[in-house]
Amino acid sequence: MAARKNKIADRGTRTSRSAAAARDRRARGVLAAETDRQLDDLILRRLALPVEARMNFLRRRLPGGGSSL
Protein backbone atom coordinates (compact mmCIF):
# COMPACT_ATOMS: atom_id res chain seq x y z
CA MET A 1 0.00 0.00 0.00
CA ALA A 2 2.84 2.43 0.85
CA ALA A 3 4.51 1.72 -2.51
CA ARG A 4 1.29 2.55 -4.29
CA LYS A 5 1.05 5.91 -2.50
CA ASN A 6 4.63 6.77 -3.45
CA LYS A 7 3.95 6.00 -7.11
CA ILE A 8 0.95 8.27 -7.10
CA ALA A 9 2.86 11.05 -5.36
CA ASP A 10 5.80 10.78 -7.78
CA ARG A 11 3.64 10.64 -10.87
CA GLY A 12 2.84 14.36 -10.82
CA THR A 13 6.39 15.53 -10.20
CA ARG A 14 8.22 13.66 -12.95
CA THR A 15 8.42 14.99 -16.48
CA SER A 16 8.85 12.88 -19.54
CA ARG A 17 11.90 13.20 -21.75
CA SER A 18 9.89 14.70 -24.57
CA ALA A 19 8.39 17.31 -22.22
CA ALA A 20 11.86 18.17 -20.90
CA ALA A 21 13.20 18.41 -24.46
CA ALA A 22 10.33 20.69 -25.46
CA ARG A 23 10.98 22.89 -22.41
CA ASP A 24 14.69 23.05 -23.32
CA ARG A 25 13.87 24.03 -26.92
CA ARG A 26 11.56 26.78 -25.69
CA ALA A 27 14.24 28.02 -23.30
CA ARG A 28 16.83 28.09 -26.09
CA GLY A 29 14.40 30.00 -28.30
CA VAL A 30 13.74 32.57 -25.59
CA LEU A 31 17.47 32.90 -24.93
CA ALA A 32 18.20 33.40 -28.64
CA ALA A 33 15.51 36.09 -28.88
CA GLU A 34 16.92 37.88 -25.82
CA THR A 35 20.44 37.72 -27.28
CA ASP A 36 19.23 39.22 -30.56
CA ARG A 37 17.42 41.99 -28.68
CA GLN A 38 20.55 42.81 -26.67
CA LEU A 39 22.67 42.91 -29.82
CA ASP A 40 20.18 45.29 -31.45
CA ASP A 41 20.29 47.50 -28.34
CA LEU A 42 24.10 47.53 -28.42
CA ILE A 43 24.16 48.52 -32.09
CA LEU A 44 21.63 51.30 -31.55
CA ARG A 45 23.53 52.64 -28.53
CA ARG A 46 26.77 52.75 -30.50
CA LEU A 47 25.11 54.37 -33.51
CA ALA A 48 23.76 57.08 -31.20
CA LEU A 49 27.32 58.11 -30.30
CA PRO A 50 29.04 60.86 -32.30
CA VAL A 51 31.20 59.75 -35.21
CA GLU A 52 34.42 60.54 -33.33
CA ALA A 53 33.48 58.19 -30.52
CA ARG A 54 32.27 55.43 -32.85
CA MET A 55 35.28 55.51 -35.17
CA ASN A 56 37.99 56.01 -32.57
CA PHE A 57 39.41 52.54 -33.20
CA LEU A 58 40.29 53.57 -36.79
CA ARG A 59 42.43 56.54 -35.78
CA ARG A 60 46.19 56.22 -35.56
CA ARG A 61 48.16 58.70 -33.53
CA LEU A 62 51.04 60.37 -35.34
CA PRO A 63 54.34 61.23 -33.65
CA GLY A 64 53.82 64.95 -34.19
CA GLY A 65 50.67 64.96 -32.08
CA GLY A 66 48.06 64.58 -34.81
CA SER A 67 46.03 61.62 -35.97
CA SER A 68 45.02 60.05 -39.25
CA LEU A 69 42.58 57.45 -40.43
C-alpha distances in whole Angstrom, upper triangle without the diagonal:
4,5,5,6,9,10,11,13,15,16,18,20,21,24,25,28,30,29,30,33,34,34,36,39,39,39,42,44,44,45,48,49,49,51,53,54,54,57,59,59,60,63,64,64,67,69,69,71,75,76,77,74,72,75,75,74,76,79,81,83,87,89,91,88,88,85,85,82
4,5,5,6,9,10,11,12,14,17,18,19,22,24,27,29,28,28,32,33,32,34,37,37,37,40,42,42,43,45,47,47,48,51,51,52,55,56,56,58,61,62,62,64,66,67,68,72,73,74,71,69,72,72,71,74,76,78,80,84,85,88,85,85,82,82,79
4,5,5,6,9,10,11,12,15,16,16,20,21,24,26,25,26,29,30,30,31,34,35,35,37,40,40,41,43,45,45,47,49,50,50,53,55,55,56,59,60,60,62,64,65,67,71,72,73,69,68,70,71,69,72,75,76,78,82,84,86,84,83,80,80,77
4,5,5,6,9,10,11,14,15,16,19,20,23,25,24,25,28,29,29,31,34,34,34,37,39,39,40,43,44,44,46,49,49,50,52,54,54,56,58,59,60,62,64,65,67,70,72,73,69,68,70,71,69,72,75,77,79,82,84,87,84,83,81,80,78
4,5,5,6,9,10,12,13,15,18,20,23,25,24,25,28,29,28,30,33,33,33,36,38,37,39,42,43,43,45,47,47,48,51,52,53,54,57,58,58,60,62,63,65,68,70,71,68,66,69,69,68,71,73,75,77,81,83,85,83,82,79,79,76
4,5,5,6,8,11,11,12,16,18,21,23,22,22,26,27,26,28,31,31,31,33,35,35,36,39,40,40,42,45,45,46,48,50,50,52,54,55,56,58,60,61,62,66,67,68,65,63,66,66,65,68,70,72,74,78,80,82,80,79,76,76,73
4,5,5,6,9,10,11,14,15,18,20,19,20,23,24,24,26,29,29,29,32,34,34,35,38,39,39,41,43,44,45,47,49,49,51,53,54,55,57,59,60,62,65,66,68,64,63,65,66,64,67,70,72,74,77,79,82,79,78,75,75,72
4,6,5,7,10,11,14,15,19,21,19,20,24,24,23,26,28,28,29,32,33,33,35,37,38,39,41,43,43,44,47,48,49,50,53,54,54,57,58,59,61,65,66,67,64,62,65,66,64,67,70,72,74,78,80,82,79,78,76,75,73
4,6,6,7,10,13,16,19,21,19,19,23,24,22,25,27,27,27,30,32,31,33,36,37,37,39,41,41,42,45,46,46,48,51,52,52,54,56,57,59,62,64,65,62,60,63,63,62,65,68,69,72,75,77,80,77,76,73,73,70
4,6,5,6,10,12,15,18,16,16,20,21,20,22,25,25,25,28,29,29,30,33,34,34,36,39,39,40,42,44,45,46,49,50,50,52,54,55,57,60,62,63,59,58,60,61,59,62,65,67,69,73,75,77,74,74,71,70,68
4,6,6,9,10,14,16,14,15,18,19,18,21,23,23,24,27,28,28,30,32,33,34,36,38,39,40,42,44,44,46,48,49,50,52,54,55,56,60,61,63,59,58,60,61,59,62,65,67,69,73,75,78,75,74,71,70,68
4,6,8,11,14,15,13,14,18,18,17,19,22,21,22,25,26,26,28,30,31,31,34,36,36,37,40,41,41,43,46,46,47,49,51,52,54,58,59,60,57,55,58,59,57,60,63,65,67,71,73,76,73,72,69,68,66
4,7,10,13,15,12,12,16,17,15,17,20,20,20,23,25,24,25,28,29,29,31,34,34,35,37,39,39,41,43,44,45,47,49,50,52,55,57,58,54,53,55,56,55,57,60,62,64,68,70,73,70,69,66,66,63
4,7,10,12,10,10,13,15,13,15,18,19,19,21,23,23,24,27,28,29,31,33,34,34,37,39,39,40,43,44,45,47,49,50,51,55,56,57,54,52,55,55,54,56,59,61,64,67,69,72,69,68,65,65,62
4,7,8,6,6,10,11,10,12,15,15,16,18,20,21,22,24,25,26,28,30,31,32,34,36,37,38,40,41,42,44,46,47,49,53,54,55,52,50,52,53,51,54,57,59,61,65,67,70,67,66,63,62,60
4,5,5,6,9,10,11,12,14,15,17,18,20,21,22,24,26,27,28,30,32,33,35,36,38,39,41,42,43,45,47,48,50,54,54,56,53,50,53,54,52,54,57,59,62,65,68,70,68,67,63,63,60
4,5,5,6,9,10,10,12,14,15,16,18,20,21,22,24,26,27,28,30,31,33,35,36,37,39,41,42,43,45,46,48,52,52,54,51,48,50,51,49,52,55,57,59,63,65,68,65,64,61,60,57
4,5,5,6,9,10,10,12,14,15,16,18,20,21,23,24,25,27,29,30,31,33,35,36,37,39,41,42,43,45,47,51,51,53,50,47,49,51,49,51,54,56,59,62,65,67,65,64,60,59,56
4,5,5,6,9,10,11,12,14,15,17,18,20,21,23,24,26,27,29,30,32,33,35,36,38,39,41,42,44,46,49,50,52,49,46,48,50,48,50,54,56,59,62,65,67,64,63,60,59,56
4,5,5,6,9,10,10,12,14,15,16,18,20,21,22,24,26,27,28,30,31,33,35,36,37,39,41,42,44,47,48,50,46,44,46,47,46,48,51,53,56,59,62,64,62,60,57,56,54
4,5,5,6,9,10,10,12,14,15,16,18,20,21,23,24,26,27,29,30,31,33,35,36,37,39,41,43,46,46,48,45,42,44,46,44,46,49,51,54,58,60,63,60,59,55,54,51
4,5,5,6,9,10,11,12,14,15,17,18,20,21,23,24,26,27,29,30,32,33,35,36,38,39,41,45,45,47,44,42,44,45,44,46,49,51,54,58,60,63,60,59,55,54,51
4,5,5,6,9,10,11,12,14,15,16,18,20,21,23,24,26,27,29,30,32,33,35,36,38,40,43,44,46,43,40,43,44,42,45,48,50,53,56,59,61,59,57,54,53,50
4,5,5,6,9,10,10,12,14,15,16,18,20,21,22,24,26,27,29,30,31,33,35,36,38,41,42,44,40,38,40,41,40,42,45,47,50,53,56,58,56,55,51,50,47
4,5,5,6,9,10,10,12,14,15,17,18,20,21,23,24,26,27,29,30,32,33,35,37,40,41,42,40,37,39,40,39,41,44,46,49,53,55,58,55,54,50,49,46
4,5,5,6,9,10,11,12,14,15,17,18,20,21,23,24,26,27,29,30,32,33,35,39,40,41,39,36,38,40,39,41,44,47,49,53,55,58,55,53,50,49,46
4,5,5,6,9,10,11,12,14,15,16,18,20,21,22,24,26,27,29,30,32,34,37,38,40,37,34,37,38,37,39,42,44,47,50,53,55,53,51,48,47,44
4,5,5,6,9,10,10,12,14,15,16,18,20,21,23,24,26,27,29,30,32,36,36,38,35,32,34,36,34,36,39,42,44,48,51,53,50,49,46,45,42
4,5,5,6,9,10,11,12,14,15,17,18,20,21,23,24,26,27,29,31,34,35,37,34,31,34,35,34,36,39,42,45,48,51,53,51,49,45,44,41
4,5,5,6,9,10,11,12,14,15,17,18,20,21,23,25,26,27,29,33,34,36,33,30,33,34,33,36,39,41,44,48,50,52,50,48,45,44,41
4,5,5,6,9,10,11,12,14,15,16,18,20,21,23,24,26,28,31,32,33,30,28,31,32,31,33,36,38,41,45,47,49,47,45,42,41,38
4,5,5,6,9,10,11,12,14,15,17,18,20,21,23,24,26,30,30,32,29,26,29,30,29,31,34,37,40,43,46,48,45,44,40,39,36
4,5,5,6,9,10,11,12,14,15,17,18,20,21,23,25,28,29,31,29,26,28,30,29,31,35,37,40,44,47,48,46,44,40,39,36
4,5,5,6,9,10,10,12,14,15,16,18,20,21,23,27,28,30,27,24,27,29,28,30,33,36,38,42,45,47,44,42,39,38,35
4,5,5,6,9,10,11,12,14,15,17,18,20,22,25,26,27,24,22,24,26,25,27,30,33,35,39,42,44,41,39,36,35,32
4,5,5,6,9,10,11,12,14,15,17,18,21,24,24,26,24,21,23,25,24,26,29,32,35,39,42,43,41,39,35,34,31
4,5,5,6,9,10,11,12,14,15,17,19,22,23,26,23,20,23,25,25,27,30,33,35,39,42,43,41,39,35,35,32
4,5,5,6,9,10,10,12,14,15,17,21,22,23,20,18,21,23,22,25,27,30,33,36,39,41,38,36,33,32,30
4,5,5,6,9,10,11,12,14,16,19,20,21,19,16,19,20,20,22,25,28,30,34,37,38,36,34,31,30,27
4,5,5,6,9,10,11,12,15,18,19,21,19,16,19,21,21,22,25,29,31,35,38,39,36,34,31,30,27
4,5,5,6,9,10,11,13,16,18,20,17,15,18,20,20,23,25,28,30,34,37,38,35,33,30,30,27
4,5,5,6,9,10,11,15,16,17,14,12,15,17,17,19,22,25,27,31,34,35,32,30,27,27,24
4,5,5,6,9,10,13,14,16,14,11,13,16,16,18,20,24,26,30,33,34,31,29,26,25,22
4,5,5,6,9,12,13,16,14,11,15,17,18,20,22,25,28,31,34,35,32,30,27,26,24
4,6,5,7,11,12,14,12,10,14,15,17,19,21,24,26,29,32,33,30,28,25,25,23
4,5,5,9,10,11,9,7,10,12,13,15,17,20,22,26,29,30,27,25,22,22,19
4,5,8,8,11,10,7,10,13,14,16,18,21,23,27,30,31,28,25,22,21,19
4,7,9,11,10,9,12,14,16,18,19,23,25,28,31,31,28,26,23,23,21
4,6,8,6,6,10,11,14,15,16,20,21,24,27,28,24,22,20,20,18
4,5,5,6,9,10,13,14,14,18,19,22,25,25,22,20,17,17,16
4,5,5,6,8,11,11,12,15,17,20,23,23,20,18,15,14,13
4,6,5,6,9,10,9,13,14,17,20,20,17,14,12,12,11
4,6,5,9,10,11,14,15,18,21,22,19,16,14,15,13
4,6,8,9,11,14,16,20,23,24,21,18,15,15,13
4,5,6,7,11,13,17,20,21,18,16,12,12,9
4,5,6,9,11,14,17,18,16,13,10,11,9
4,6,8,11,14,17,19,17,15,12,11,9
4,7,10,13,16,18,16,14,10,8,6
4,7,9,13,14,12,10,6,6,5
4,6,10,12,10,9,5,5,6
4,7,8,7,6,4,7,9
4,5,6,5,5,7,10
4,5,7,9,11,14
4,6,9,11,15
4,7,10,14
4,7,11
4,7
4
